[in-house]
Amino acid sequence: MRYRIHQIKLRPGDSKERIPRLIQKKIGAEIKDWVIRRESVDARDKQKIRLVYTVDFTCRKKLKLDPAPDLSYKEAQAGNTILNHRPVVAGFGPCGIFAALILAERGYCPIVLERGRAMEERVRDVEQFWKNGLLNEESNVQFGEGGAGTFSDGKLTTGIKDPRIFKVLETFVSAGAQKEILYKHKPHIGTDVLRKVVVTLRKRILAAGGEIRFESRLTDLILEDGRLKGVEINGRESLSTEHLILALGHSSRDTLHMLRNRSVPMEQKPFSIGVRVEHPQEWIDRAQYGDPKLAEILGPADYKLSWHCENGRGVYTFCMCPGGEVIMAASKKGQTVTNGMSYSARDGKFANSALLVDVRTSDFPSDDVLAGVDFQERYERLAFANGNPPQGRWKDFGTDGNPVAASLPEFAVEAMKEAMPHLGRKLKGFDDPNTRLTAVESRSSSPVRILRGTEQESPVAGIYPAGEGAGYAGGIMSAAVDGIRAAEAVIKSGQPGW
């Protein structure tokens, strides 16, 4: 029988080949066919840091352990209705990629519309922006093959519990990602590897009968009696379809305006705003491990911090990039957006993360469903005017005329000033006076949710809102899983009839 065991511990530097012997000693029986399912670092005691493992294994002896769960992906059963037209997927980030992949592998021949460019061209456009400030509003850090996650750390951590997670991880590995992501507690791919993985998945979708149209923006919906009949592309081409997966990402603001004008039900959603904070990576390694040299074995240290302010505002770190760099991530001229990025080696000298403050819908300037978008754009324009990007040190954050603070809402400034000393007590050096700040981090999540029912479908029949831009995900993994769910909903609706 196959079992799962927890709390198998090794010292840093110990060989993983010791694991079966430790299990056998613990259960008093011989094992075989063992596989690591989880690896985490326990650094609570700096003098006794341990790597902690969860392992699945086979044993003939009957044990008082939990059986190993079945991690295989369960395909959706196709409905009996015959579909007349190929499904369309709008957006080719993690959500759109996995929606298209599942559909293609089941014979549904999806048509993917991606407003940005293919990876090779997109990378050149982004590098031109970083080097010369030449922004292509349709091909940038937000738009293009792979979505915003392409220029990130490639983090695969998620707070959701869904059996499809392992399907996503296995797919990434089969496309060239590191095998360690299958069991690391905080898996990451790195932006350099992720770009190659995305291209491999693109080729897989094409080989399975899918079609991917780059530089093709969804500009309108063709509706009849409250039901989707087709889509408009680039304002000039129409395409018949009864199934549209909206995998827009959180920056397709013009598309959100179109959806509102077409009366697709949406609602305001809270999000967060803040800055990027930067520290020497060695500081973080020392604070977390005690001995920074342990980073050579355990990998560069990360952190996750939060503080609940007296007025109820939450302040927290997000999207921490060990050994990474702060990048500019605008998608519209005259606006400044910042983000963080790491390569797979995470070998840069600095660590960075977002330091964010809760934004409530009551902070929005109006009751309009897209008022959160207006809120974001206000501070992105301020950041452009205040320095493009505004940068400074923590010691100057509270001074008059500070460009970083001037690019944030007053409530965010006050919340950060209250929280920072407390965060410094949780992680030594975090509130060092020379901590570098860059504004403005405004795209951590969508400020709107496109409504859908229990079967993933909008009240406008045939539309399936999914992923970050629709308000249902918060990272690569949750977006990919939501894309799979959307594809399954289309499959359950019927079978290909073309």
N, C-alpha and C positions, 0 to 999 in steps of 0.2 A: 504494500500500500504506500501511497505517496503522502508525506506529512510536511508540515511547516513548523519550524522552530525559530524562536526569537532569542535575542540577547547572547549571541555568540560573539565574544570579544577578542580582539587582537591589539597588541601594542603597535604604535606607529613603526613601520618598517618591517613588521613580521610578514612572512609569506602567507598568502591566502590558502596555500596548500595545507596549512595546519588546520583549516576549518573542519574537514571530515573527522580528523582525530579528536578534535574538541567535542564534536557532536557525539561521536561514539562513546567517548568517556562520560558524557552527560546522560546518555540514554541506556548505556550498557549493552549495546547491540551494534552489529556491523551495518553500514549504510552503503548505498551506491547511487549513481545518477544524481548527484547533488548539484544545485544551481543557486547562486546568490540572487535573492530577490530584493534586498535592500541593504545599503551601506550608509551609515551615518557616523558623524564624529561626536563623541561625548567629551566636551572640553570644560565641563563644569569645574573639575578639579585640575588646575594647570599642572599639578605634579603627577597626575595619573590620567593623562589623556588616552582614550581608547577609541578604536574603530569598532562599531557595533553592527552586527549582521543579522539579517533574517534570511533563512535558507530553506529551500524546498529539497526534499530527498526521498529516496525510496528505501523501505526497510521491510523485511519479511516478518519481523516480530510485531505483534500488536502493541501499540503504544498509546498512552494517554496524552496525545497531542492532537491539535487541530489538523484535519486533512488539508492538504495543499489545495487552494482554490483553482478552478479551471479558468485559465486566462485567455482561452481561445475566443476569437471574435465570432459573435452569433449574427449571421446575416439576416436582414429583414426579408420577410416573405412578400413577394410581389402580389399586388392586387390583381383582380380579374378584369378590370376595365382595360380596354385597348386605348393607348395614348396616341394622339394624332400627330403631335409635334415633339421635337427634341426639347428637353429641359434646358433652361438657360441659367447660368451661374454668373452673377454680377460681382466681380472682385476676385482677385487671385492671391490673397494673403493666405494664412493658415486655414481659415474657415473655408474659403473658396477652393483651395487646393484639395483638401480632403473631401469636400462635397463632390467635386468633379471626379476625383479618383475613385470613390466608391461607386458613383454612377457609371463611370466608364467601365470599370471592372465587371459591372453587372449587365453591360450591353445597352445602356441608355444613351450613349453617344452625346454627352452634354456639350453645349456651346458656352465657352467661358468668355465673358467680356471684361477686359482689364483696361482701364483708362490710361495706365502708364505703359512703360516700355518693357521689353524683355530684359533679362538680368544683365547681359553684357553691356547694352546701351544705357541701362539705368545706372549702373555703377559709374560709367563715364560721366553721366549727367550730374550725379551727386558729387563726384570728386571735383568737377568744374565749379559747382556751387561752393564747396568748402574752400577751394583754392582761390577763386576769382569773384565769388559772390554772384555768379550768374545762375539765377533760379529758373528752372523749367517747371512751370506750375502743373504740368501733367506727368512729370518724371522726376521724382525727388525722394526724400527719405520716407514720405508717407505713401506715395503712389508708385506702382510698378510691380513687377513680378516678385512675389514673396511677401508683399505688404510691408508695413512698418517694422515688423520683426526682423526683416532682412538686415537692417542696420541697428542691431541691438546686441545683447549678450547671447541671444539664443537660449534664454532660460526656459526650462521645461517644468518648473515647479508649478503646482496648482493646488488650490484648496478644495477642488471638487472631488467627489467620489463617484467614479463612473467606470464601468467595465471596459469602455472603449479606450481608456487611457493607454492600456498596454498595446492595443492595436496601433495607436499613433506612434508609440515609441518603437515598436517592431518595424513599422513602415520607415521611420527615419533611419534606423540602423540598416535596413535593407537597401536604402538609397545612399549610404555612405557615411552616416553619422557614427560616432564612437559607440562601441558596444556597452561601455560603462553607463550610458544613459538608461539602460534597462533596469539598473538597480541603485544608482546613486540617489541619496536622499534629496539632493538639490542638483539635478542633472542640468547640464547646459551643453550646447553645441558650439557656440561661438559664431560670430557673424561670417567669418571666412569659410568655415565648413558648411554653414547653413545655406550660403549662396549656391554651393555645388549641389547640395541635397535638393534644393528647390528645383534646379534645372533638371536633375535626374527624375524627379516626380513629374515635371512637365512632360518629359519625353515618354514616361510611362503612361500618362493620360492620353497622349497622342497615339501611342502604339495600340491602346485599347479602344480606339475609335472616337475619342473626344476631340474637340476643336478649340483652340485658344486664339482669340483675336486680341492682340495688343493694340494700344492706342484707339480703343473702342469704348467710349463712355456711354453709360446708360443715361439717356436724356429725357425719356418720357415712357409712360405706360399706355398701352392700348387696352381700354376696359370696355366691357359690355355687360350691363345688368349686374354690376358689382362683381364681375369675374374677369380675370386676366385673359386677354386674347392675343397679346403680343407686346413687343417692346420697340422703342425707337433708339437708334444708335447714332451718336454724333450729330443729332438733329436732322438727319437726312435719310437714314435707312431704317426700314421697318422689318421686323422679324416675328413671324407667328410662333407663339408658344402658349401653353396653358400652365406652365410651371416655371416660376422664377425664384431662385434662391438669392436673397439679398445678403451678400457677404461683403458689405461695403467698406469695412474699416471705419475708424472713428473720425476721419478727416474729410469725408466726402460731403461737405456741407451743401454744395449746390444740389446734389442728389437728394438730400434731406428736404430742401426747399421744394423740389419737384414733387416729392412724395406728399408733403403737406398740401400742395396745390391740387394734388389728385385725391385728396381726402383719405389717404392711407392712415389709419388710426395710429397715433403716437402719443407719448406722454413725456413730460419733463422728468429728468433723472438726476439725482445728486452726482457730483464727481469731486475732483480735488484740484488744487492749484498750489504751486510752490516754486522751488528752485532745485538746481543740482548742487550738491555739496561734494567737495573733493578733499581727500586726505592722502598723504603718502601711504602706499599699501603696507609698508613695513610697520607703520603705527597700528594698523588694523590687525596685522599678524601678531604683533606683540600683545595687544590688548586681548585678543581671543585665545592665543595659544600659550602666552607667557614667553616662550622662546620663538622668535620670528623664523629661526632656521627650520622649524617644523613645517613651515609652508612648502619646503622642498619635497616633503613626503606627503603631506595632507592636502596640498594645494593652497593657493592664497585664500586667506580667511575672508568671510563675509559677515554680514550682520543684518538684523531686522529689529528696528526700534520703534517704540510708540509712546505717546504721552497723551493723557486725557486732561485737557485744560479745565480750569475752574468754571469757565462759561459753557462747558460742554463740547467745545470744539475738539476734534481729534487731530493730532499731529503724528505723522508716521513716515518711516522711510519706505521706499518702494523701488523695485527694479535696480537692486544694488549690483554694480559691475566691478568685481575685483580685477585689479590690474588692467583697467580699461581707460576710456577717455570720454570727455564730454563733447558732444557733437551738436551742430545746428541742424534743426529738423523742420524748417518752415515748409509750407506747401502753397503759400500765397505771398506775393510781393508786398512789402510794407509791413510785414508781420514777422516776429521773432519767436521761435519755439526752440527749446533745448531738450536734449535727451542724453542717454548714456549708451556706450557701446563697448564690447570686449571682443577680442579674438579668442580662438579656442585655447591658446596657451595661457591666456590671462597673465601675461608676463610684463605688463606695463608697470611703471613706477607708482602710479596713482590709482586709488580706488574712488569710485563715485557712486552716488545714489540720488534719487529724488528725495527731497524733504517736502512733504505735502501736508496741506491743511484741508479739512473737509469743506466743501462748498455745498450749501443746502439750496433747495429750490426757492426758498424764501429770500435768498440772496440775489436771485435773478432779477433783471430789470423790469420784467413784465410777466403776464400770465401766458404769453404766446408759447406754444409748444417748443419753439426753437430759441427761446430766450437764453438758454444755457449756451448756445452757440454764440449769441451776441455777447454774452459775458466773457467767453473765452477770447473772442476777437478783440474786445476792448483792451485786455491786458497784453495780448500779443502785439497790438499796435503800440501800446505804451512801451513795451520792451524794445521794439524797433527804434522808437524815438529816443529812448534813454541809453542807447549804446550798441544795439544790434551785434552782440548781446551785451546787456548790462552785466558787469562783473565786479566783484569786490571781495573783501575779507569780512569774516564774522565780526571782528572788532569794530568795524565801521557801519554795521547794519543799522544800528539805531540812531545814527547821526543825521542831521538835517541834509536833505538833498541827496541822500544815498541813492544811486541809480537802481540798485537791486530792489530795495524796499519800495522805491517809487513806482516800480513795475508790478506791484502786488496790491490786492485789496487791503485796506487797513486792518480788517479782522485777521487776515493771514499773517501780517507783520506782527501784530500783537500776540497771536498764538505761537508763532515761532520764537519770539523773544521769551515767552514764558516757558516753552518746552525745552529749549536748547540746553540750559544748565542741567536739567533732569536727565536728558539724553546723554550728556557728558558724564554723569555719574554712572549710567548704565554701561557706557563704553568709553573708557578713558581716552581723552584726546579728541572726542567728537566735537566738543565745543571750544577747541583751541582757538585763540584769537585770530590766528592766521588761516583758519579753515576757509577755503575758497568757495564762493557762491556765484552761480550763474543763473540768470532769469531769462525766460519764464518757462517752467514746466507746467503745461496746461493740457496735455493730451494723454493723461494716464488712463482715462476712460471716456466713454461717450456721455454727453450731457442730455441724451434723449434715448428713449426706448421705443422701438417699433413694435406695437402690440401683436401678440400671437396667442393662439389657443393651445390646448394640451397636445394637439397633433402637429405643432410647429407652424401652423398655417395662420396667416393674417385673416381678419374678418373680410378682407378683399380676397376672395377665393383665388387660389393659384399662386399666391405670393407667400414665400417662406423666409421671414426675417431671421438672420442668424449671425452669430459672432459678436465681436466687439462693437462694431458700428451700430448694430441693432440693439445693443444694450444687454447682451446675454453672455458676455465672456470678458475675461480680464487678463489675457496673456495668450501665448502661442498654444499651450495645451488645451485650455478651455475653449478657445476659438476653434481649434481643429476638431475637438470632440463635438462641438455644436454643429460644425459643418457636416460631420458624419450623421448626426441626428436628422438634419435637414434632408440629406440625401436619402436616408431611410424612409422619411415621410413621403418623398416623391415616389420611391419604389413601392411603398404600400398602396399608393393611389392607383397604380395600374402597370401594365406591361407595354414595352415598345411595340408600336404598330407600323413603323416605317421600314 
